[in-house]
């Protein structure tokens, strides 16, 4: 596979995911960028994870995105960390609803953060940047430029 093929495959994976994400060490936050529809894909992922009974046992997890850095993991308590977004299956449904509520009222250009409203003992937060409807998530990946 040529380098051009690899780059195009990564671009397509971002587009399929619907949003771009990265962990920002200096801010200790997951930055998630997308159109309203793309960010709603994040909510869809959380709901699908919660709906799958095989995810019920502690430490079950899934990785998402082209580089598979974003991890959703079943745990006995809700928390956001540099390693994962963790919680019970019900916690993930609650997080999906919280994020969706913010997305519905956030026009392009709006940035909102989810932190303590999900869990009190977080070591990181979720920062969502809402972009225009035609936003291409692959355009935010500096490794593909």
KOLLUM-719146 format. One line per field, with one value per atom (N, C-alpha, C): atom name; residue number from 1; residue in three letters; y, x, z. Coordinates in Angstrom, 3 decimals, decimal comma. Example, Ala and Ser with C-alpha at 12.3 -4.5 7.8 and 13.67 -1.06 7.14 Angstrom:
// residues 2
a <- N CA C N CA C
k <- 1 1 1 2 2 2
r <- ALA ALA ALA SER SER SER
y <- -5,690 -4,500 -3,300 -2,250 -1,060 0,030
x <- 13,190 12,300 13,200 12,850 13,670 12,900
z <- 7,800 7,800 7,800 7,080 7,140 7,870
// end
This chain:
// residues 145
a <- N CA C N CA C N CA C N CA C N CA C N CA C N CA C N CA C N CA C N CA C N CA C N CA C N CA C N CA C N CA C N CA C N CA C N CA C N CA C N CA C N CA C N CA C N CA C N CA C N CA C N CA C N CA C N CA C N CA C N CA C N CA C N CA C N CA C N CA C N CA C N CA C N CA C N CA C N CA C N CA C N CA C N CA C N CA C N CA C N CA C N CA C N CA C N CA C N CA C N CA C N CA C N CA C N CA C N CA C N CA C N CA C N CA C N CA C N CA C N CA C N CA C N CA C N CA C N CA C N CA C N CA C N CA C N CA C N CA C N CA C N CA C N CA C N CA C N CA C N CA C N CA C N CA C N CA C N CA C N CA C N CA C N CA C N CA C N CA C N CA C N CA C N CA C N CA C N CA C N CA C N CA C N CA C N CA C N CA C N CA C N CA C N CA C N CA C N CA C N CA C N CA C N CA C N CA C N CA C N CA C N CA C N CA C N CA C N CA C N CA C N CA C N CA C N CA C N CA C N CA C N CA C N CA C N CA C N CA C N CA C N CA C N CA C N CA C N CA C N CA C N CA C N CA C N CA C N CA C N CA C N CA C N CA C N CA C N CA C N CA C N CA C N CA C N CA C N CA C N CA C N CA C N CA C N CA C N CA C N CA C
k <- 1 1 1 2 2 2 3 3 3 4 4 4 5 5 5 6 6 6 7 7 7 8 8 8 9 9 9 10 10 10 11 11 11 12 12 12 13 13 13 14 14 14 15 15 15 16 16 16 17 17 17 18 18 18 19 19 19 20 20 20 21 21 21 22 22 22 23 23 23 24 24 24 25 25 25 26 26 26 27 27 27 28 28 28 29 29 29 30 30 30 31 31 31 32 32 32 33 33 33 34 34 34 35 35 35 36 36 36 37 37 37 38 38 38 39 39 39 40 40 40 41 41 41 42 42 42 43 43 43 44 44 44 45 45 45 46 46 46 47 47 47 48 48 48 49 49 49 50 50 50 51 51 51 52 52 52 53 53 53 54 54 54 55 55 55 56 56 56 57 57 57 58 58 58 59 59 59 60 60 60 61 61 61 62 62 62 63 63 63 64 64 64 65 65 65 66 66 66 67 67 67 68 68 68 69 69 69 70 70 70 71 71 71 72 72 72 73 73 73 74 74 74 75 75 75 76 76 76 77 77 77 78 78 78 79 79 79 80 80 80 81 81 81 82 82 82 83 83 83 84 84 84 85 85 85 86 86 86 87 87 87 88 88 88 89 89 89 90 90 90 91 91 91 92 92 92 93 93 93 94 94 94 95 95 95 96 96 96 97 97 97 98 98 98 99 99 99 100 100 100 101 101 101 102 102 102 103 103 103 104 104 104 105 105 105 106 106 106 107 107 107 108 108 108 109 109 109 110 110 110 111 111 111 112 112 112 113 113 113 114 114 114 115 115 115 116 116 116 117 117 117 118 118 118 119 119 119 120 120 120 121 121 121 122 122 122 123 123 123 124 124 124 125 125 125 126 126 126 127 127 127 128 128 128 129 129 129 130 130 130 131 131 131 132 132 132 133 133 133 134 134 134 135 135 135 136 136 136 137 137 137 138 138 138 139 139 139 140 140 140 141 141 141 142 142 142 143 143 143 144 144 144 145 145 145
r <- UNK UNK UNK UNK UNK UNK UNK UNK UNK UNK UNK UNK UNK UNK UNK UNK UNK UNK UNK UNK UNK UNK UNK UNK UNK UNK UNK UNK UNK UNK UNK UNK UNK UNK UNK UNK UNK UNK UNK UNK UNK UNK UNK UNK UNK UNK UNK UNK UNK UNK UNK UNK UNK UNK UNK UNK UNK UNK UNK UNK UNK UNK UNK UNK UNK UNK UNK UNK UNK UNK UNK UNK UNK UNK UNK UNK UNK UNK UNK UNK UNK UNK UNK UNK UNK UNK UNK UNK UNK UNK UNK UNK UNK UNK UNK UNK UNK UNK UNK UNK UNK UNK UNK UNK UNK UNK UNK UNK UNK UNK UNK UNK UNK UNK UNK UNK UNK UNK UNK UNK UNK UNK UNK UNK UNK UNK UNK UNK UNK UNK UNK UNK UNK UNK UNK UNK UNK UNK UNK UNK UNK UNK UNK UNK UNK UNK UNK UNK UNK UNK UNK UNK UNK UNK UNK UNK UNK UNK UNK UNK UNK UNK UNK UNK UNK UNK UNK UNK UNK UNK UNK UNK UNK UNK UNK UNK UNK UNK UNK UNK UNK UNK UNK UNK UNK UNK UNK UNK UNK UNK UNK UNK UNK UNK UNK UNK UNK UNK UNK UNK UNK UNK UNK UNK UNK UNK UNK UNK UNK UNK UNK UNK UNK UNK UNK UNK UNK UNK UNK UNK UNK UNK UNK UNK UNK UNK UNK UNK UNK UNK UNK UNK UNK UNK UNK UNK UNK UNK UNK UNK UNK UNK UNK UNK UNK UNK UNK UNK UNK UNK UNK UNK UNK UNK UNK UNK UNK UNK UNK UNK UNK UNK UNK UNK UNK UNK UNK UNK UNK UNK UNK UNK UNK UNK UNK UNK UNK UNK UNK UNK UNK UNK UNK UNK UNK UNK UNK UNK UNK UNK UNK UNK UNK UNK UNK UNK UNK UNK UNK UNK UNK UNK UNK UNK UNK UNK UNK UNK UNK UNK UNK UNK UNK UNK UNK UNK UNK UNK UNK UNK UNK UNK UNK UNK UNK UNK UNK UNK UNK UNK UNK UNK UNK UNK UNK UNK UNK UNK UNK UNK UNK UNK UNK UNK UNK UNK UNK UNK UNK UNK UNK UNK UNK UNK UNK UNK UNK UNK UNK UNK UNK UNK UNK UNK UNK UNK UNK UNK UNK UNK UNK UNK UNK UNK UNK UNK UNK UNK UNK UNK UNK UNK UNK UNK UNK UNK UNK UNK UNK UNK UNK UNK UNK UNK UNK UNK UNK UNK UNK UNK UNK UNK UNK UNK UNK UNK UNK UNK UNK UNK UNK UNK UNK UNK UNK UNK UNK UNK UNK UNK UNK UNK UNK UNK UNK UNK UNK UNK UNK UNK UNK UNK UNK UNK UNK
y <- -1,174 0,000 1,238 2,164 3,385 4,321 5,291 6,286 7,057 7,364 8,057 7,231 5,921 5,031 5,033 5,018 5,027 6,320 7,421 8,718 8,782 8,324 8,350 7,425 6,281 5,363 6,038 6,742 7,447 8,558 9,290 10,336 9,738 8,615 7,967 7,467 6,994 6,543 7,697 8,889 10,054 10,405 10,358 10,709 9,718 8,455 7,433 7,641 7,962 8,224 9,413 10,435 11,599 12,797 12,616 13,709 13,438 14,490 14,368 14,474 13,756 13,902 13,849 14,431 14,325 14,571 14,033 14,347 15,431 16,519 17,635 17,534 17,104 16,899 18,162 19,290 20,526 20,971 20,651 21,034 19,873 18,670 17,468 17,372 17,433 17,325 16,606 15,900 15,309 16,400 16,783 17,768 16,985 17,221 16,510 17,565 17,453 18,486 17,875 18,539 18,055 18,950 18,682 19,344 18,821 19,426 18,914 17,435 17,096 15,697 14,800 15,283 14,496 14,264 15,305 15,156 14,248 14,246 13,315 11,865 11,622 10,277 9,839 10,773 10,453 9,914 10,573 10,123 8,751 8,534 7,244 6,138 6,434 5,454 5,100 6,114 5,855 4,999 5,322 4,566 3,133 2,952 1,600 0,779 1,404 0,709 0,250 1,158 0,854 -0,201 -0,277 -1,226 -2,646 -2,812 -4,118 -4,775 -5,791 -6,462 -7,055 -7,325 -7,874 -6,843 -5,583 -4,536 -4,366 -5,123 -4,952 -5,269 -6,294 -6,596 -5,474 -5,278 -4,276 -4,517 -3,446 -3,398 -3,712 -4,084 -4,236 -2,864 -2,827 -1,536 -1,678 -0,538 -0,425 0,800 0,721 1,835 2,362 3,683 4,315 5,233 5,366 6,276 5,629 6,342 5,799 5,343 6,045 5,690 4,910 4,767 3,986 4,503 5,817 6,384 6,562 6,885 7,123 5,786 5,649 4,390 4,649 3,834 3,824 2,521 2,634 1,461 1,358 0,157 -0,106 -0,107 0,648 0,731 0,945 0,788 0,877 2,305 3,280 4,680 5,480 6,570 7,442 8,265 8,370 9,219 9,487 10,642 10,990 11,130 10,415 10,461 10,520 10,734 10,694 9,324 8,288 6,932 6,525 6,982 6,490 7,348 7,190 7,661 6,410 6,427 5,222 5,428 4,310 4,354 3,093 3,078 1,968 2,198 1,200 1,366 2,484 2,603 3,703 5,052 5,097 6,346 6,802 5,863 6,229 6,766 6,213 6,745 8,167 8,391 9,731 10,704 10,266 11,128 11,445 10,453 10,682 11,733 11,648 12,629 14,021 14,094 15,379 16,044 15,284 15,828 16,227 15,384 15,694 16,981 17,159 18,384 19,618 19,546 20,664 20,872 19,777 19,874 20,554 20,183 20,733 22,253 22,824 24,280 25,000 24,280 24,863 25,066 26,312 26,596 26,416 26,367 26,311 27,454 27,131 28,103 27,991 27,316 27,159 26,064 26,277 25,280 25,051 23,798 23,490 22,358 22,333 21,356 20,527 19,246 18,346 17,841 18,058 17,659 17,163 18,009 17,603 17,183 17,649 17,215 15,732 15,148 13,694 12,982 13,485 12,831 13,830 13,629 14,556 14,311 13,091 12,777 12,697 13,475 13,415 13,928 13,346 13,868 14,496 14,517 15,150 15,576 16,304 16,735 16,481 16,670 16,568 17,974 18,407 19,720 19,518 19,978 19,804 21,127 21,081 22,260 21,975 22,779 22,588 23,364 22,659 23,256 23,304 23,878 24,029 22,650 22,575 21,286 20,495 21,180 20,460 20,188 20,296 20,080 18,669 18,582 17,305 16,993 15,984 15,678 15,379 14,859 14,547 15,807 16,949 18,198 18,668 18,145 18,531 17,674 16,597 15,696 16,244 16,847 17,463 16,438 15,177 14,139 13,830 14,285 13,997 15,167 16,242 17,448 17,321
x <- 0,852 0,000 0,898 0,622 1,425 1,071 1,941 1,693 0,409 0,171 -1,065 -2,292 -2,206 -3,316 -3,538 -2,467 -2,570 -3,203 -2,774 -3,330 -4,816 -5,180 -6,589 -7,424 -6,864 -7,571 -7,823 -6,823 -6,985 -8,026 -7,987 -9,001 -10,407 -10,544 -11,849 -12,303 -11,375 -11,736 -12,242 -11,609 -12,119 -13,519 -13,718 -15,035 -16,100 -15,754 -16,699 -17,017 -16,004 -16,221 -17,156 -16,969 -17,852 -17,305 -16,238 -15,634 -14,138 -13,414 -11,982 -11,778 -10,810 -10,468 -8,965 -8,535 -7,151 -7,129 -6,124 -5,955 -4,909 -5,271 -4,359 -3,748 -2,500 -1,816 -1,750 -1,437 -1,260 -2,545 -3,684 -4,975 -5,665 -5,104 -5,720 -7,185 -7,354 -8,707 -8,712 -9,826 -10,121 -10,788 -10,185 -10,762 -11,480 -12,772 -13,606 -14,233 -13,969 -14,342 -15,210 -16,324 -17,175 -18,375 -19,075 -20,363 -21,340 -22,510 -23,505 -23,788 -23,977 -24,258 -23,070 -21,869 -20,678 -20,526 -20,759 -20,667 -21,766 -22,913 -23,967 -23,527 -22,583 -22,016 -21,308 -20,704 -20,099 -21,171 -22,322 -23,444 -23,927 -23,992 -24,409 -23,450 -22,163 -21,161 -21,376 -21,592 -21,836 -23,085 -24,137 -25,387 -25,242 -24,552 -24,331 -23,475 -22,467 -21,628 -22,493 -23,318 -24,164 -25,219 -25,657 -26,701 -26,166 -24,863 -24,247 -23,940 -24,696 -24,556 -23,158 -22,435 -21,079 -20,129 -20,543 -19,715 -19,978 -20,896 -21,268 -20,141 -19,320 -18,275 -17,233 -16,709 -15,673 -14,481 -13,902 -12,715 -12,984 -14,223 -14,542 -14,352 -13,905 -13,667 -13,619 -13,732 -13,619 -12,766 -12,011 -11,205 -11,850 -11,733 -12,388 -11,431 -11,683 -10,935 -9,751 -9,187 -8,092 -6,888 -6,596 -5,426 -5,808 -7,106 -7,654 -7,225 -6,999 -6,628 -7,832 -8,961 -10,158 -10,696 -10,793 -11,247 -12,437 -13,471 -14,624 -14,540 -14,581 -14,341 -15,366 -15,867 -16,800 -16,034 -16,573 -15,947 -17,030 -16,684 -17,690 -18,097 -17,374 -17,736 -17,435 -18,128 -17,921 -16,658 -15,854 -14,667 -14,152 -13,558 -12,876 -11,401 -10,562 -9,122 -8,380 -7,073 -6,305 -6,358 -6,619 -6,638 -7,982 -9,077 -10,388 -11,522 -12,657 -13,922 -14,539 -14,711 -15,127 -16,448 -17,120 -18,354 -19,163 -20,317 -21,247 -21,993 -22,708 -23,476 -24,508 -25,096 -26,049 -25,343 -24,106 -23,343 -23,146 -22,867 -22,642 -23,913 -25,053 -26,322 -26,542 -26,232 -26,359 -25,398 -24,163 -23,198 -23,678 -24,200 -24,722 -25,824 -26,730 -27,815 -27,269 -26,297 -25,697 -25,046 -24,249 -23,556 -24,583 -25,574 -26,600 -27,347 -27,662 -28,344 -27,516 -26,205 -25,315 -25,258 -25,152 -25,042 -26,272 -27,453 -28,697 -28,759 -28,118 -28,201 -26,915 -25,990 -24,692 -24,546 -24,518 -24,315 -22,841 -22,542 -21,142 -20,342 -19,150 -18,296 -18,347 -19,352 -19,516 -18,584 -18,032 -17,222 -17,869 -18,029 -18,554 -17,740 -17,719 -16,935 -17,842 -17,551 -18,227 -17,159 -17,413 -16,444 -17,212 -17,367 -18,000 -19,459 -20,123 -21,504 -21,582 -20,470 -20,411 -19,905 -18,815 -18,240 -17,393 -17,320 -16,580 -15,091 -14,639 -13,233 -12,430 -12,804 -12,113 -10,683 -9,802 -8,446 -8,291 -9,368 -9,413 -10,857 -11,058 -12,407 -12,620 -13,858 -14,222 -14,528 -13,859 -14,084 -14,578 -15,782 -16,409 -16,396 -15,926 -15,931 -16,886 -17,936 -18,953 -18,538 -18,516 -18,119 -19,311 -19,072 -20,116 -20,570 -21,771 -22,325 -21,437 -20,659 -19,835 -18,404 -18,190 -16,864 -16,353 -15,104 -14,444 -13,519 -13,836 -13,014 -11,550 -11,305 -9,927 -9,086 -9,727 -8,983 -8,289 -8,674 -8,059 -6,856 -6,646 -5,531 -4,250 -3,403 -2,171 -1,194 -1,351 -0,492 -0,821 -1,988 -2,420 -2,212 -1,669 -1,479 -0,222
z <- 0,000 0,000 0,000 -0,862 -0,944 0,204 0,432 1,461 1,156 -0,123 -0,509 -0,150 -0,339 0,015 1,523 2,299 3,760 4,257 3,690 4,078 3,739 2,564 2,166 3,059 3,440 4,336 5,689 6,226 7,498 7,374 6,279 6,061 6,056 5,379 5,299 6,666 7,492 8,840 9,695 9,574 10,305 9,838 8,526 7,981 8,418 8,480 8,944 10,420 11,221 12,640 12,807 11,981 11,999 12,739 13,483 14,240 14,374 14,719 14,980 16,482 17,007 18,422 18,603 19,714 20,152 21,649 22,310 23,726 23,848 24,504 24,697 26,091 26,127 27,409 28,249 27,622 28,383 29,075 28,490 29,067 29,772 29,631 30,180 29,736 28,416 27,884 26,547 26,340 25,045 24,235 23,124 22,211 21,121 20,983 20,014 19,109 17,804 16,849 15,753 15,464 14,379 14,166 13,104 12,879 13,936 14,016 14,961 14,670 13,403 13,043 13,380 13,126 13,443 14,940 15,731 17,183 17,723 17,060 17,476 17,282 16,374 16,203 17,485 18,207 19,496 20,447 20,464 21,299 20,845 19,540 18,992 19,431 19,419 19,863 21,337 22,167 23,592 23,793 23,076 23,223 22,715 21,610 21,079 22,033 22,613 23,591 24,774 25,286 26,442 26,123 24,885 24,500 24,316 24,256 24,031 25,368 25,734 27,032 27,239 26,171 26,335 26,939 26,979 27,582 29,079 29,644 31,049 32,045 31,843 32,838 32,948 34,170 34,390 33,477 33,026 32,174 30,706 30,353 28,930 28,291 27,067 26,427 24,917 24,278 22,823 22,521 21,438 20,942 19,668 19,468 18,327 17,578 16,295 15,452 14,769 13,808 13,002 13,822 14,898 15,700 16,960 17,185 18,309 19,674 19,796 21,096 22,007 21,433 22,236 22,722 24,035 24,617 25,535 25,347 26,239 27,019 28,350 29,185 30,315 30,499 31,592 32,911 33,867 35,177 36,213 37,462 38,535 38,851 38,299 38,502 37,240 37,103 35,956 36,160 35,114 35,153 33,740 33,586 32,344 32,692 31,980 32,232 30,907 30,941 29,686 29,014 29,789 29,265 28,669 29,274 28,839 29,381 28,728 29,280 29,892 31,194 31,904 32,616 32,888 33,641 33,451 34,076 33,894 32,579 32,134 30,903 31,055 32,234 32,473 32,464 32,983 32,926 31,488 30,584 29,184 28,534 28,912 28,393 28,898 30,159 30,745 30,064 29,804 29,114 27,699 27,003 25,652 25,672 26,643 26,755 27,074 27,971 28,344 27,139 26,410 25,237 24,168 23,938 22,933 23,292 24,569 24,993 24,644 24,864 24,519 23,004 22,256 20,792 20,205 20,693 20,151 20,239 21,251 21,437 21,022 20,407 20,061 18,556 18,137 16,709 16,331 15,036 14,622 15,253 15,705 16,387 17,898 18,404 19,852 20,364 21,544 22,240 23,596 23,967 25,301 25,911 27,227 27,970 28,859 28,935 29,867 30,830 32,114 33,131 34,355 35,352 36,603 36,435 35,373 35,188 34,832 34,398 34,179 35,428 36,005 37,186 37,957 39,253 40,112 40,180 39,976 40,159 38,882 37,885 36,598 36,690 35,901 35,738 34,358 33,598 32,277 32,030 30,949 30,577 29,091 28,652 27,244 26,745 25,694 25,109 23,684 23,401 22,091 21,334 20,101 19,229 18,076 17,984 16,953 15,699 14,587 13,306 12,344 11,190 10,179 9,683 9,070 8,634 7,664 6,844 5,867 6,369 7,671 8,250 7,954 7,526 7,252 8,428 9,247 10,417 10,067 8,884 8,476 8,335 8,123 7,934 9,215 10,356 11,622 12,000 11,280 11,604 10,982 11,796 11,295 10,707 11,025 10,458 9,005 8,557 7,187 6,236 6,728 5,903 5,061
// end
